């Protein structure tokens, strides 16, 4: 006996009609009769009383029906469980500060999605404070931040060192220079990040190291607003080069290098140490991380 014969027998027992059972399975009525006869020969028992109208199960037939029904239900349940496991969507949740997520991360995201097209990749743009909180809560798999801080609960991996350049409007006197000495921005009107933003603290450290003071005209917590203020020549700024690609291409902003040294904004990937990553998330982490002393 196979499962298809068991299905035919159960349908015959329930429909009590040979022709309707044959129609349901797309076979002839004689084929149904032959399969029933085969079952009765194999099990040496009459399963259906053909003399009754409609045909009725014998005592042996009722026992056989219950057993077949149980087997078929278990088989259906197994198929359902296997299908559920097969269709389970792999999900990767990451959060990034806007300037990194919209620019530096994009080539990595594109490569990852090409290799894992069926993975549900969720990317959120949050400020650093929210990213650290979400990592600690375990609601995201990894976070990408600038100047990541060390924490005993987190693993920190180096990502990209983003070059820092002077940003100015096309009409600004600095716009014609390929690069300038950082001392030349002494006293200049300056559009800065808010004081609680790690990038602001990093830039302040660079200026302090070179004993340069600037006039802080405006402070914003996001890079897009800073760029808009610089575009209308409200002041100059120091920004990560990747975040200026669109404006530089559209000639709404000019990037100018520094002759003193190459300044960078370190960025990193943070993962909670006791938060296991699925295979896809681990691949994305391996794809993005750089070998560096930042790893803890």
N, C-alpha and C positions, 0 to 999 in steps of 0.2 A: 504494500500500500504506500502511495505517496500522498503529499499534501493536497494535490489537485483532486485525487479520488476522494479524499476525506471531505473536501469542500462540496463535491458533487453529492456525496451521501447526505451530508448535513442539510443541503438545500432541498434534496428530495424528501427528507424527513420533515422539513418545515413546510414545504409547499404542497406535499402530498399529491404531486402531479408529475408524471414522467415527461410529458411534452413541455411543460413550462420550465422544468429543470433543464431539459435539453436546450431550450431556447436561451435560457440565462447563460449557459456556458458555451453556446455556439457550436453544439454538437448535435448529432442525430438522437432520436428517442431510443433507437436500438443500441446506440453506444452507451447510453445511461443504463439500460437493462443489462448489457454485457458486463459493465463494470460492477454493477450490483451483484451479478451472478458470480463474478470473480472473487469478490469479497466474501461471499457466503461459502464458496468452495475453500478458500484459503483458511477461513476461521471455522469451517465445519459447523455452521449455524445459520438458520434462517433469520434474516434481519428484518425483512418486511413481508407482511402478509398481503400478497398480491390479489387475493380473492376478495378482500375488503374494498369497498368503494366509499371514500377514497382509500388508498392503501395505507395501512397502519403499521407502526413499528411493533415488532414482537418484543418480548422481554429482553432477548439477546440484543435486538436492534436498539432498544432504549439505552442499554448499557454501552453499546458501541457508539451511539450518538453522543452520549455525555462525554466519553473519552475523547472522541474526535473533536468535539466542541472545545474541550479544555486545551487540547494540543494546538488547535488553530488560534485560540485566543492568546495563548502564550507566545506563539510564533508572531502574531500581529504586534504584541507588546514589545517583543525583541526588535522587530523591524522599526517600530516607532522610536525606541531608545537609541538604536544605531543611527537612525536618520537625524535625531536631535543632536547627537554627538558630532555627526558629520557637518551639520549646518551651523554649529556654534560659531559665532563670529568672534574672531580674535580682535581685541580692542587695545589700543595703546593711547594713553592720555599723557600729553605733555603740556607744559606751560612755559612761555617765554616772555621776557620783557619785549615790548613792541619793536624797538629799534633792531634787536637781533633777530627776532622771529620773522619780520617782514623783509629782511635783507640778507644777512649772513647765513641764516638757516636754510633759505629757499633751495639752493642746489642739493643739499642733503635730503630735504623732504621729497624733492622730485625723484631722486635716485631711489629712495626708500619705497615710494609709491609704485614705481615701475617694477621693483622686485617683489613687492607684496601688495598687489592690486586688491586683494580681498580683505586686507586688514582694515578695520575701522580706526583710522588715525584721527584723533581729536586734538587740535592745537588751540590753546587759549592764549590770549595776550593779557598779561596781568603785570602789576608792579612787583618789585622784588619782595616787598613785605608779604604780599598775598601768596607769592610762589613758595616762599619758605614755610608759611603756615599750611599750605595745601600739601606740601611734601611731608611735613610732620604728621598731618592727619591721615596720610596715605591715600588721598583722593586723586592724586596724579602719580604717574610712574617716574617722571623726571622733570626737572626744571632747568631752564637755561637763563643765566643771569650774567650781569657784568660784575667783575671783581667779587667773585663768590667768597663768602666768609666761611671759615672753618667751624665745624660743629662736630662734637663727638657722636652725634646720632646720624650724621650724613657722610656719604662718600662723595668726594669732589673730584671731578675730572676736568682737565684743561680742554677748552674748545678752541676758538680762534682768537688770536691776538689782532684786534682790529686797529689799523693805523689811524692815528688822530691827526687831523689836518685843520688848518684855519679855513673857516667858511665866511665868505663875504658876498655882498651883492655885486653884480657886474659893474656897477658904476663906482665902486669903492676904489680908492687909490691903490690898495694892495692887490686888486684883481689882475693887474698887469704883470705881477711878479710870479715867476715860477715857484720860487720859495723865498722865505724871509727869515731873518734872525728873530727869534722869539722876543728879544728885547724891544723890537720895533712896535710891539702892541702895547707898550707901556702907556697908561693913561687913556687908552682907546675905549670907546663905548662898547659894552660887552653884553651879549645875551647869554645867560647862564642857565644851567639846570638848577632846580630847587635844591636847597641845602641838604635835604634828607636823601637825595639821590646819590648812590655810590659814585657814579661817574663825575658828579660835581666835586666830590671830595678828592677824587683822583686828579682832576684837572687843577684844582686849587693847589694840590701838592706839587704839581709840575711848575706852576707859576711861582710858588713860594721858593722852590729850589733854584729858580733863575732870578729871584728877587724882582719879579715883575708884578706890578699892580695895575688893575684895569677898573674902569667905571662900570659897575653892574647896573644896567639900565632896566632889565627885566629878568625874572626868574620863572621858569616853567618846569613842570614835572614830566613833560613828554617832548620827545625830539621833534615831532611834527610841528608843534606850535613854535618851537625855537626856530626852525627853518623858515616858517612864514614871517617871523619878525625880522630875520636877517635878510630875507628877500626884499623887504621894503626899506632896507638900509637903516634900520633902527640901531644897528650895531653889528659887530662881528661876533664870531663864536668859535669854539673848538669842538669839532664833532668827529665821530667815527666815519671814515671814508665810505664804507659800504652803505651807510644810511643816506648818502648824498648822490648816489649813482643817477637816479632819475632826474634830480634837479640839475646836476652837472651836464647830463646829456641834453636837457631842455634849455640849458644856459640861463636858468633863473638863479643859480648860485654858482660861485666859483670856489674851487678848492685850491688852497695854496699850501705847499709843504714847508717844513721848518728846516733850516740849514744846520741847526745846532746838533740835532740827533733825531732819530726816528722815534716818535712817541707812539705808544700803543695803549689800547684799553683791553686788558685781559678779560676774557669771558670764560665761563665754565658751566659744566653740567653737574647738577646736584641730584643725588638719589638717596633715599633713606636706606640705611644699612640693612635693616631687617625687612625691607620690602622686596620680595622676589619679583623678577621681571620674566615675562613670558618670552618665547623665542624671538618673536618679532621685535619686541621692545629692546631685548639684548642686542639684536643686530643693529638697530638704530643707534644705540649707545656706542657700539663698537665702530660704527661708521663715522660718528661725529667726534669721538674723543681723540685727543692728541696725546702722545707720550710726553709727559712733562712732570716736573717736580710738584706741580699743583695736586697731583693724585695723592690721596691720603689712604 
